[in-house]
Structure formats: structure tokens, C-alpha cells
Amino acid sequence: MAWLKSHQEIARHPKTKRLAKALDISLPTAIGHLHLLWWWAMDFAKNGDLSKE
């Protein structure tokens, strides 16, 4: 099982707020989407390259 460090400031970060606005979703939903992406990347893009996945 992988471990991911998540800081509480993600909820106040301008990029997180822009993501929520761009996707027309709530801030908590955007944070959830980010975590799901990070977890997926840890499992399927271990080298960090998302272009071929």
C-alpha cells in the first residue's frame, strides 16, 4: 500500500480553486479527484509519465 502526504493547505491553494471552477465542481470534490488521480498514478504510472496511460 502506498502512502501519500496531503497538506491541508490544498483546500486554500489557488490552483485547487481554479480546478474546481474549471470543472464546475465543489472544492471538496476537486480535492477528491486529485487524490484519486494521485493514487492511480502511484499504481499505474510509477515513473510519473501519464502521456501513454
N, CA, C and O atoms as a printed pandas DataFrame, in Angstrom:
     atom_number atom_name residue_name chain_id  residue_number  x_coord  y_coord  z_coord
0              1         N          MET        A               1    0.850   -1.175    0.000
1              2        CA          MET        A               1    0.000    0.000    0.000
2              3         C          MET        A               1    0.894    1.236    0.000
3              4         O          MET        A               1    1.840    1.337    0.781
4              5         N          ALA        A               2    0.581    2.155   -0.874
5              6        CA          ALA        A               2    1.354    3.386   -0.990
6              7         C          ALA        A               2    0.877    4.407    0.028
7              8         O          ALA        A               2   -0.237    4.327    0.544
8              9         N          TRP        A               3    1.729    5.348    0.298
9             10        CA          TRP        A               3    1.429    6.417    1.240
10            11         C          TRP        A               3    1.551    7.742    0.514
11            12         O          TRP        A               3    2.509    7.958   -0.228
12            13         N          LEU        A               4    0.600    8.621    0.720
13            14        CA          LEU        A               4    0.578    9.923    0.059
14            15         C          LEU        A               4    0.454   11.005    1.107
15            16         O          LEU        A               4   -0.473   10.982    1.917
16            17         N          LYS        A               5    1.376   11.955    1.103
17            18        CA          LYS        A               5    1.318   13.078    2.031
18            19         C          LYS        A               5    0.409   14.144    1.430
19            20         O          LYS        A               5    0.620   14.590    0.303
20            21         N          SER        A               6   -0.593   14.543    2.188
21            22        CA          SER        A               6   -1.544   15.547    1.716
22            23         C          SER        A               6   -1.618   16.674    2.745
23            24         O          SER        A               6   -1.956   16.451    3.907
24            25         N          HIS        A               7   -1.303   17.859    2.306
25            26        CA          HIS        A               7   -1.319   19.015    3.206
26            27         C          HIS        A               7   -2.692   19.670    3.226
27            28         O          HIS        A               7   -3.387   19.698    2.211
28            29         N          GLN        A               8   -3.078   20.190    4.371
29            30        CA          GLN        A               8   -4.391   20.825    4.495
30            31         C          GLN        A               8   -4.493   22.091    3.669
31            32         O          GLN        A               8   -5.603   22.530    3.366
32            33         N          GLU        A               9   -3.384   22.690    3.298
33            34        CA          GLU        A               9   -3.422   23.925    2.502
34            35         C          GLU        A               9   -3.935   23.693    1.084
35            36         O          GLU        A               9   -4.222   24.652    0.369
36            37         N          ILE        A              10   -4.054   22.424    0.666
37            38        CA          ILE        A              10   -4.581   22.143   -0.674
38            39         C          ILE        A              10   -5.971   22.750   -0.846
39            40         O          ILE        A              10   -6.352   23.125   -1.955
40            41         N          ALA        A              11   -6.726   22.847    0.244
41            42        CA          ALA        A              11   -8.081   23.410    0.169
42            43         C          ALA        A              11   -8.076   24.909   -0.082
43            44         O          ALA        A              11   -9.072   25.463   -0.548
44            45         N          ARG        A              12   -6.961   25.573    0.222
45            46        CA          ARG        A              12   -6.874   27.021    0.034
46            47         C          ARG        A              12   -5.994   27.412   -1.146
47            48         O          ARG        A              12   -5.864   28.597   -1.454
48            49         N          HIS        A              13   -5.399   26.448   -1.798
49            50        CA          HIS        A              13   -4.457   26.751   -2.880
50            51         C          HIS        A              13   -5.206   27.273   -4.103
51            52         O          HIS        A              13   -6.243   26.723   -4.474
52            53         N          PRO        A              14   -4.691   28.328   -4.731
53            54        CA          PRO        A              14   -5.358   28.893   -5.913
54            55         C          PRO        A              14   -5.544   27.888   -7.049
55            56         O          PRO        A              14   -6.558   27.933   -7.746
56            57         N          LYS        A              15   -4.600   26.996   -7.244
57            58        CA          LYS        A              15   -4.739   26.019   -8.333
58            59         C          LYS        A              15   -5.874   25.040   -8.058
59            60         O          LYS        A              15   -6.565   24.619   -8.986
60            61         N          THR        A              16   -6.070   24.678   -6.816
61            62        CA          THR        A              16   -7.172   23.789   -6.475
62            63         C          THR        A              16   -8.499   24.490   -6.716
63            64         O          THR        A              16   -9.445   23.896   -7.233
64            65         N          LYS        A              17   -8.555   25.751   -6.338
65            66        CA          LYS        A              17   -9.778   26.532   -6.562
66            67         C          LYS        A              17  -10.051   26.698   -8.056
67            68         O          LYS        A              17  -11.201   26.625   -8.489
68            69         N          ARG        A              18   -8.996   26.920   -8.843
69            70        CA          ARG        A              18   -9.173   27.034  -10.299
70            71         C          ARG        A              18   -9.638   25.722  -10.909
71            72         O          ARG        A              18  -10.462   25.718  -11.824
72            73         N          LEU        A              19   -9.115   24.606  -10.406
73            74        CA          LEU        A              19   -9.538   23.295  -10.897
74            75         C          LEU        A              19  -11.030   23.094  -10.647
75            76         O          LEU        A              19  -11.762   22.673  -11.542
76            77         N          ALA        A              20  -11.473   23.394   -9.438
77            78        CA          ALA        A              20  -12.892   23.231   -9.105
78            79         C          ALA        A              20  -13.757   24.103  -10.010
79            80         O          ALA        A              20  -14.798   23.666  -10.501
80            81         N          LYS        A              21  -13.320   25.324  -10.222
81            82        CA          LYS        A              21  -14.097   26.236  -11.076
82            83         C          LYS        A              21  -14.113   25.748  -12.521
83            84         O          LYS        A              21  -15.158   25.767  -13.171
84            85         N          ALA        A              22  -12.967   25.313  -13.022
85            86        CA          ALA        A              22  -12.874   24.849  -14.414
86            87         C          ALA        A              22  -13.750   23.618  -14.655
87            88         O          ALA        A              22  -14.323   23.458  -15.732
88            89         N          LEU        A              23  -13.848   22.756  -13.652
89            90        CA          LEU        A              23  -14.653   21.542  -13.790
90            91         C          LEU        A              23  -16.093   21.749  -13.334
91            92         O          LEU        A              23  -16.926   20.852  -13.457
92            93         N          ASP        A              24  -16.378   22.930  -12.811
93            94        CA          ASP        A              24  -17.713   23.265  -12.296
94            95         C          ASP        A              24  -18.148   22.258  -11.226
95            96         O          ASP        A              24  -19.254   21.718  -11.260
96            97         N          ILE        A              25  -17.230   22.024  -10.268
97            98        CA          ILE        A              25  -17.494   21.116   -9.154
98            99         C          ILE        A              25  -17.122   21.809   -7.855
99           100         O          ILE        A              25  -16.466   22.851   -7.867
100          101         N          SER        A              26  -17.533   21.241   -6.746
101          102        CA          SER        A              26  -17.202   21.820   -5.445
102          103         C          SER        A              26  -15.723   21.615   -5.131
103          104         O          SER        A              26  -15.069   20.743   -5.704
104          105         N          LEU        A              27  -15.215   22.416   -4.228
105          106        CA          LEU        A              27  -13.816   22.292   -3.819
106          107         C          LEU        A              27  -13.530   20.919   -3.199
107          108         O          LEU        A              27  -12.523   20.304   -3.550
108          109         N          PRO        A              28  -14.378   20.414   -2.288
109          110        CA          PRO        A              28  -14.118   19.068   -1.762
110          111         C          PRO        A              28  -14.108   17.982   -2.843
111          112         O          PRO        A              28  -13.330   17.032   -2.765
112          113         N          THR        A              29  -14.961   18.126   -3.836
113          114        CA          THR        A              29  -14.970   17.160   -4.938
114          115         C          THR        A              29  -13.676   17.250   -5.735
115          116         O          THR        A              29  -13.124   16.220   -6.123
116          117         N          ALA        A              30  -13.182   18.450   -5.986
117          118        CA          ALA        A              30  -11.917   18.627   -6.706
118          119         C          ALA        A              30  -10.763   17.993   -5.937
119          120         O          ALA        A              30   -9.893   17.354   -6.530
120          121         N          ILE        A              31  -10.758   18.168   -4.632
121          122        CA          ILE        A              31   -9.707   17.563   -3.808
122          123         C          ILE        A              31   -9.794   16.041   -3.893
123          124         O          ILE        A              31   -8.768   15.366   -3.966
124          125         N          GLY        A              32  -10.997   15.504   -3.884
125          126        CA          GLY        A              32  -11.175   14.059   -4.042
126          127         C          GLY        A              32  -10.673   13.567   -5.384
127          128         O          GLY        A              32  -10.030   12.521   -5.466
128          129         N          HIS        A              33  -10.962   14.318   -6.437
129          130        CA          HIS        A              33  -10.476   13.943   -7.773
130          131         C          HIS        A              33   -8.957   13.957   -7.813
131          132         O          HIS        A              33   -8.350   13.070   -8.414
132          133         N          LEU        A              34   -8.331   14.944   -7.186
133          134        CA          LEU        A              34   -6.862   14.997   -7.154
134          135         C          LEU        A              34   -6.292   13.780   -6.448
135          136         O          LEU        A              34   -5.339   13.169   -6.930
136          137         N          HIS        A              35   -6.862   13.431   -5.325
137          138        CA          HIS        A              35   -6.369   12.257   -4.606
138          139         C          HIS        A              35   -6.550   10.980   -5.426
139          140         O          HIS        A              35   -5.660   10.130   -5.453
140          141         N          LEU        A              36   -7.681   10.844   -6.084
141          142        CA          LEU        A              36   -7.881    9.669   -6.929
142          143         C          LEU        A              36   -6.865    9.620   -8.060
143          144         O          LEU        A              36   -6.354    8.550   -8.390
144          145         N          LEU        A              37   -6.569   10.776   -8.657
145          146        CA          LEU        A              37   -5.546   10.819   -9.712
146          147         C          LEU        A              37   -4.182   10.412   -9.161
147          148         O          LEU        A              37   -3.473    9.616   -9.777
148          149         N          TRP        A              38   -3.818   10.952   -8.011
149          150        CA          TRP        A              38   -2.517   10.628   -7.413
150          151         C          TRP        A              38   -2.420    9.147   -7.072
151          152         O          TRP        A              38   -1.386    8.520   -7.301
152          153         N          TRP        A              39   -3.508    8.584   -6.519
153          154        CA          TRP        A              39   -3.484    7.156   -6.200
154          155         C          TRP        A              39   -3.366    6.317   -7.465
155          156         O          TRP        A              39   -2.633    5.328   -7.490
156          157         N          TRP        A              40   -4.081    6.706   -8.513
157          158        CA          TRP        A              40   -3.999    5.988   -9.780
158          159         C          TRP        A              40   -2.567    6.043  -10.315
159          160         O          TRP        A              40   -2.019    5.034  -10.760
160          161         N          ALA        A              41   -1.973    7.232  -10.267
161          162        CA          ALA        A              41   -0.616    7.401  -10.782
162          163         C          ALA        A              41    0.383    6.546   -9.999
163          164         O          ALA        A              41    1.326    6.009  -10.582
164          165         N          MET        A              42    0.187    6.417   -8.697
165          166        CA          MET        A              42    1.096    5.581   -7.910
166          167         C          MET        A              42    1.005    4.117   -8.339
167          168         O          MET        A              42    1.997    3.389   -8.278
168          169         N          ASP        A              43   -0.174    3.686   -8.771
169          170        CA          ASP        A              43   -0.353    2.298   -9.197
170          171         C          ASP        A              43    0.033    2.042  -10.653
171          172         O          ASP        A              43    0.574    0.984  -10.973
172          173         N          PHE        A              44   -0.241    3.001  -11.533
173          174        CA          PHE        A              44   -0.134    2.735  -12.959
174          175         C          PHE        A              44    0.854    3.614  -13.720
175          176         O          PHE        A              44    1.115    3.358  -14.895
176          177         N          ALA        A              45    1.399    4.623  -13.094
177          178        CA          ALA        A              45    2.383    5.491  -13.756
178          179         C          ALA        A              45    3.529    5.760  -12.791
179          180         O          ALA        A              45    3.822    6.905  -12.444
180          181         N          LYS        A              46    4.160    4.692  -12.373
181          182        CA          LYS        A              46    5.198    4.786  -11.351
182          183         C          LYS        A              46    6.354    5.705  -11.731
183          184         O          LYS        A              46    7.005    6.278  -10.858
184          185         N          ASN        A              47    6.612    5.847  -13.028
185          186        CA          ASN        A              47    7.688    6.725  -13.471
186          187         C          ASN        A              47    7.228    8.172  -13.631
187          188         O          ASN        A              47    8.025    9.052  -13.953
188          189         N          GLY        A              48    5.935    8.411  -13.404
189          190        CA          GLY        A              48    5.398    9.772  -13.496
190          191         C          GLY        A              48    4.928   10.182  -14.869
191          192         O          GLY        A              48    4.401   11.283  -15.034
192          193         N          ASP        A              49    5.103    9.327  -15.859
193          194        CA          ASP        A              49    4.702    9.639  -17.228
194          195         C          ASP        A              49    3.248    9.246  -17.444
195          196         O          ASP        A              49    2.921    8.060  -17.482
196          197         N          LEU        A              50    2.376   10.238  -17.585
197          198        CA          LEU        A              50    0.953    9.983  -17.792
198          199         C          LEU        A              50    0.548    9.993  -19.261
199          200         O          LEU        A              50   -0.606    9.714  -19.586
200          201         N          SER        A              51    1.485   10.311  -20.150
201          202        CA          SER        A              51    1.132   10.515  -21.561
202          203         C          SER        A              51    0.697    9.226  -22.267
203          204         O          SER        A              51   -0.097    9.298  -23.205
204          205         N          LYS        A              52    1.174    8.082  -21.864
205          206        CA          LYS        A              52    0.851    6.836  -22.578
206          207         C          LYS        A              52   -0.152    5.992  -21.817
207          208         O          LYS        A              52   -0.478    4.894  -22.268
208          209         N          GLU        A              53   -0.638    6.439  -20.721
209          210        CA          GLU        A              53   -1.567    5.660  -19.891
210          211         C          GLU        A              53   -2.979    5.876  -20.347
211          212         O          GLU        A              53   -3.907    5.306  -19.773
